[in-house]
Amino acid sequence: MHTMTQYEMKQAVARAARDFVAAHLPAGAILGVGTGSTANCFIDEIAVLKNHLGGTVASSEATRQRLEGHGIRVLDLNDVEHIGIYVDGADEIDGSLCMIKGGGGALTREKIVAAVADTFVCICDTSKRVATLGHFPLPVEVIPMAHAYVARQLGQLGGVPKLREGFITDNGNLILDVHGLHIDQPTALESRIDGITGVVSNGLFARRGADVLLLATSSTVEVMKR
């Protein structure tokens, strides 16, 4: 039996997500689209659905450009009242479908789109599935003038924050990547970090986790629901 490479797993889960959207998103409804390598595979797959979609909302400039490159209509979120499904990858996901996201730096916009969506579909491969979040450094988007203060506060939570060198978010902010966390209460930690003055958002997607996980294994795509 053929064992899929990681790239083949990304392609397989992108196709599964395309089929999920075709089956569950009503014609003319709005689709939210995430950011990253797996999301890029998904964008390439949904070009065939562009006449079915009422439009898309992109979680980053890179995603907007890739969607428009396929001739898929991209709308401003402020002009959209309702997103039926949001599809995005994750850097880590646990058994409760809480995630760490933001390895690519688009966490704030991803979180905003997820907040508007009825159904959040996470697409990833088994390498992203973990028992406890935190092995992947937790991204925290911060206002530039506050990054040193926020870093000190994050250090008090037990993590080791490092400024992401040479990186500016689409919103003009900085990212602190927090290493060494063992996140057994992701919802509580998400709220606590959001309460630090100067934090725009953090990469814990726990208060609004995934509703559906499409998980590519070496041989198939498994479906899990919250």
N, C-alpha and C positions, 0 to 999 in steps of 0.2 A: 504494500500500500504506500502511496506517495505521501510523504510528510511535508507539509507546507512550510516554506520559508516565512520569515516575519513579513516580508513584503507581500507574499501571496496571501497571508492571513489578513493583512490590511485590505487587500483587494476583495477577499471573500466576505469580510464583514461589511465593507462598503456596499457590495451587491445586496447583502441581506438587509441593510438599512434602506437601500433604494426600494426593495420589494416591500418593506414595512411601510414606507411612506406611500407607495402606490396603493397599498391595501387599506391604510388607515387615515390618510389625509384627504378630505373631500376635495373634489375638483374646485379650483378657484381659491382655495385656502392658502394661507401664508406659511412658508417653511423657514425656520431659523437654521442657520448653517454656522458651524463652529470653525475652529482654526487649528491647523497642524497637519502633519503628514497623512494621518488616517482620514481626517476631514477632507483633505485634498483628493484622496481616492474617491470619497463619497461625492464630491462636487463633479468629478469626471463621470461618475455613473448616472447622476440625475439629469444630465443634459437631455436624455431621452424623455424626461418628464416635463420639460419646460412649458409645454402647452397645457399640461394638467394643473400647473401651479399658478396661483394668483400673483405670485411674486415671492421673493425671498428677503430675509433680513440677514446681513452679514455681521459677524462678531469681530471683524478686523478689516483693515484696508486690504491686506493680502487676499483674504477670502472674497471681498467685494470684487477685486480685479479678476480673480480666477472665475467667479460666477459670470461676470460680464463678458469674459473671454469666450464663454460657451453660449453667449446670447441669452443668458438667464436674467430676468428682470430683478433688480435689487432696489428695495425700498428703504427709506429712512424710517427708523423705528418710531420716531415721533409722529409719523403719518399712519401708523399701524396700531389698531386697537387690540388685535387678537392674532396670536401665533399658534397654530394647531400643534405642530411638532417642532422640536429643536433637536438637531442631531449634532453631536460633538464627541471628540475623543476624551481621554483622561490620561494623566500621568500615573495615577494610582487609583484603584477602586477597591473598596472593602465589601464584606458580605452584606452590609446594610445598604449598599449602593451609594455610600458617601464617597466623595472623590477629592483628590488633589488635582488641581488644574493650574495652568499658567506657566508651564515650562517654556512655552513660546511667547509669553508676555501679554496675552490678550485677555487675561482673567477678568478684568472689570467689565469689558463689553460682553464677554461670554456670560457673566453672571447676570447682567441686565437683560440680555435676550432670554436666558433661562427663566428669569422671574416672570416674563410676560407669557411664556409658553405653557400650554395645557399639559403637554407630555414631553419629557426630556428623555431622549434615547441616547445612551452612551454606547459608543462603538470602540472596542479595543481588542487586543489579543491577550492571551493568558499571562504574558510577562508583566502586565499592569495590575493583575489581580493579587491582592495582599490580604493577610489576616488583620494587620494593624497598619494604619496610615503613618507616614512620617519618614520612611527610608528615603523617599524622594524629597528633596528640599522644598519646603513650603514657600511659594512666592507671595510676597506682600507688596502691593503697589502703594507708594508713598508720595506725598507732596515733596518736591525737592528740598525745600528749606527745613523739613522736619526729619530727614532721613537719619541723622545722627541720634536725635531724641528717640525716634521710634525704635532704632536698633538697640538702644539701651533698655527700653521697655521690653522688647522681645527677648533680650538676654535674660531678663528676670523671669521669663516663662520657662527657661531651661533650654532654649535653643541657641544656636550660634549663627547670628545673621551676617550675611556677606552681601555687600552691594554688587549687583550685577553690572560688571564693568562695561562701559561703552554702549549701554542700552537705554533707550528712551521709549516709553510706551506710546501707542497711538494718541494717548491723552496728554502727552508731554510730561509724564511723571517718571519716577525711578522705581526700581524693583529691588527689594531685599529678599534674598533667598535664605530661608532659615533651615539650617542643618541640625541634625541630631535630635529631632523631636520624636517622641513615641506617643502617637495621638490616639488614645483609647476613648476619648470623649470629644469627637470632632465637632459636634454641634455647640457645645459649651466653649470650646477653644475658638471656633469661628466668631462667636459673639464677643468673646473677650478681646480678640485682636482687633475686631472692627471698632471696639470702644476706645482704642488708643488714638489720641488726637494726632492728626496728620496722616492716618491710614485712609486710603481711598477704598480699598477692598483687599481681601486676602483669598488665596487659592483654595481654601476649604469650601467645597460644595456639599454641605451637610444639612443645613436648614432647608435647602432646596437641592436634594440629591437627584439621582437619576430615577426615573420611573421604570424604565426598561433598560436592561443591559444586553447588548448583542456581543457575545464574547467568542472571538475566533480561537479555536484550538488547532492543533496540528492536523486534524482531520475533518472538523466540522465547525459550524457556528451555533453555539448554545444561546438560548433565550432565557433570561431571568427577569422576574418582575419584583418590584418592591413589595 
